[in-house]
Amino acid sequence: MDIQTWTFILVGLSFALYIGIAIWARAGTTGEFYVAGGGVHPVANGMATAADWMSAASFISMAGIISFAGYDGSVYLLGWTGGYVLLALCLAPYLRKFGKFTVPDFIGDRYYSQTARMVAVFCAIFVSFTYVAGQMRGTGVVFSRFLEVDIDVGVIIGMAIVFFYAVLGGMKGITYTQVAQYCVLIFAFLVPAIFVSLLVTGTPVPQLGFIGQTSDGMELLDKLDGLSQELGFTEYTSGNKSGIDVFFITAALMVGTAGLPHVIIRFFTVPKVRDARISAGWALLFISFLYTTAPAVAAFARVNMIEGLNGPDGQGVAAEQAPAWVGNWEKTGLVNWEDKNGDGRLFYSGDERNEMTISPDIIVLASPEIGKLPNWVVALLAAGGMAAALSTAAGLLLVISTSIAHDLLKKGLKPDMTDKQELMAARIAAAVAVIGAGYLGINPPGFVAQVVAFAFGLAAASFFPAIVLGIFYKKMNKEGAIAGMVSGIAFTASYIIYFKFINPAASTPENWLFGISPEGIGTLGMLVNLTVSLVVAKVTRETPQEVQELVESIRFPKGAGEAHSH
């Protein structure tokens, strides 16, 4: 069977499974819609958290970035994994103890202020929208290649599916759908990785293949370094980025992960505080399967790609003998060939001889084709890519809808809403959010590959200090928190907008502040936020006594801290 038939079968089966689960786990109350009724088993919640957290960026783009950037791409591995540990150990259990559904809810109550709540609502919506645009685009990339439709049509199909199960099932539907999506995406990532590892290095364990030898007896990484230097690329195992930029990007991704509203909300879906810690540990284990395999997938695909495009003699291959994947991906516009010297041969290099433009986003999806694996493996990856994009998109849409229905309306503009009206408002908000996200997926602001890194930077600069100070510093007051959040997000957003929209030509290390790229500026934004918060808190009124006692009770629990819905 051809790739398209296999794709229809595997993607169709996985979608039938997700939609069946959404119908089975329909939400009937706001408690079920927001936090799945607080009754999810820690292992299931760990799987759902892993699926929620590993977005299209982890599944589709991360190995692609590592494949093209080599050592420089490792900032994503370090930042995202480190951030998860930070979130699980330092924040999740305390937020769970506080018993609030959403981050704006925590900030509004902890800082005893409607203004603080509204600033947090704005930040949550802004961060989630930035993030979800990338997921929608990822959905479009997968569909455009495997259903052979236009990218825009692909985005619209993805919108319809996410809308169906996010709006119908709420958190309860999404949780069990995400458990299924985790199983699909991890199976889809590991099976091709094991196949390619066997082909390239003769070992079925990709992680061992990565540090092992290729079939011609050379160390894989030495071979890659040699190929990279011959062809004018930066050496694979040494990077271009400055130490300060690597540090700032890694820190922004770490701290941003710990401030991401759609991941934090997952810790409210388990029965007890202890379960929040256990499910965080399970999630880390489930995430590590993909994250330790990604560098290997990147390296194998890189070797296969260079050898496939440049031929056994390294002089290029004739256009009519080009690998099949080149033609398949050319149709989507993500691979282009320009015959510069008119010899009718493809040639791929890192200098002026180069004739190929290849988007890093295709590496994972194309790796089975590049490695000449069976068609069903290619289709399996398509199903995995869809699972990754849709699981995160659904979690983010839920954050947007709860921020609007629960924090803006119920806790702000219309406190007398009934439970039923609030659930209706959440569903309408999710519908509007799907349309907005789809629009951004069809008309991407030109930087979808980095859009996820920007979302993390914005989360780092806005939420993280307010959450950490709210838990660990009882004298932190509302004036300090509001001033900090506003200054942090304003500084970070304006820096990114300047270098990405207003003056992209100036985006070079010489012009950056202290040599920090827009992807890493969130760390500086976080420091601005922290400084402003502490200074303003020192010179304004003291935090009320009852709030200080509340903060004490979160850290030194008197009871077991059951979740209470309200």
Phi, psi and omega in degrees: 000148181279170185301319185295318179298312178302319181298314179302317182295307187288317179293320179299314179298317182294321179294320179300320179297312182298316185288324175300316179295319181299320180290318180296324186253036180304143179273131179254339182233167178294327178300319178287323182293318185275313186228028175055030179071007177065026185236031184272138179294141183305323180291317178296319180294325177298318178294315181297320179297318180298318180291320180298320188276326179273097186271188173302332180295316178292316189282312187268313193269329191297310179297328178295317179296316180294322182297321183272325185262349181062230183306321181299332181289347184291345178301327181291319178299310184294313186295311185291320181288316179299321181296324180296320179297316180302313181297314186293321186271321191262332189244313190308310185296325182288319178296322179297321179295325179294332173075031178255146182291319192229163178297314177301327178296314178300312184293319180298316182283318182293324181258018173038051186203131175294323182298315180300319180299316182293321177298317180293323177299314180300313181298317182298317182291319182297312181296314184294321178295317180301321185285317188289334178301320179295322180294318182295321179295319178301319178299317180298320180298313182297310183296320185297324181283315193267336175260359181052047173245172177293149181305320182297319178296320178302317179297319183294320178299315179301318179302314184299319184289314180298317181304316185301307188270340176286319184284325183283309192269343184057206184294328182293312178296317184295320183301309183286331175295320182292329175299314179296319181294325177298313182300318180294313188290325183286322177296317181293331180279319188281323184300307178297325181298319180293316178303308185295323179299318178298317181294315188278318188239353179079006176244140181282354181258106186305322182298325178283324178299324182300323181257012184257200183252149176278174186298338179270014173085002178268151172296136183306311185290326176296319180298317180296318178301315181297312180300317183298315182292318178303322188265007175084013173272164172295146178306134189299321186266008173227146192255171177265332189291150177285156180304319184294321182291319177301316180298313184291322178293315180300314181295321180296319180291321179297305185290327178295320177301317183289346179253008185285119186300324186285340177275319181301320185297336181297332185283356177266357185269359180257158187294321188228164179301318181300322179295330179297318178293316182296316182292331176295320178295316178299316181301320181298319178296314182295323180292323186296334178301316182283319188289331178277344180272331186305315181298327180291314179303318181298315183291316179300314183297323181296313179299311182298322183292312181298315182291324180292321184278329185257358174075167184298330181269359179074015182254009182097164177240151178296144185306321182287344177258011182300146177305147184302326185297333181298311180296318181300317184276340176299325181300329183275351182083004182267352173229132177227145177235131179234115184282086188292320185261006173067022181265002179070016180242142176281144174214134184240120179207177182258014180231200186292348178284347188295137179239002186244134166248124185231126178284132178301336183295345185269347193305311183293314183292329182270348188303322177293325178292318180298322180274007179057046179274167180300156184299325183295332179290322178298315181293325179299319178297324178299316180297322179293318178299320178296317181300318182295314183293317186287325183294319180288319180302318181296316179299320181290321180296325178295322178297316181296316184290322179289325178300320182283309186288314188275311188275319184279311185275298186298315184269355185235279192280327185228072185296343184267016179297143173278167178304318184294317180294323181294320179295320178297315181298321180297320181291320179295318180298320179296321180297315179297320180297322179299318182294317178298316182293322179296319179300316180291331177290324181282322179245072186294146182289019171090001183218045187299328180298324182263354189303327181291320177298323179293321179301319179294318178299318181292322178294321180296318187281339184256303189275319194305309181298321181296323180288313183296313180294325179297327181273317193255355183228098190290342181274002180290126184251175186294321182300315181296315183296316182295312181300320181295312182297316182296314183291322181297311184287326180295315181298311185294313182296319183291325178296314180296315183296321181298309186281342183257331184245309189284314185220063185299332181298333183275359185283073177231156183307330181293326184270343182291150177294121182054021181073023181261125182286162178305329179293334184257358189290340180303329179296318179292322177301322178295319179293323176299312180303310181302312183297310181300315181303311185291319181295312182296320181297326180294323188261003179245184186301152180285153178297136179303149185302319184294329178290319178299319179293323178299315180297318176303316186290336177290321187276330181238082191295142175267324178244189181281345176074057177293150177288137173243131174274164180221000000 
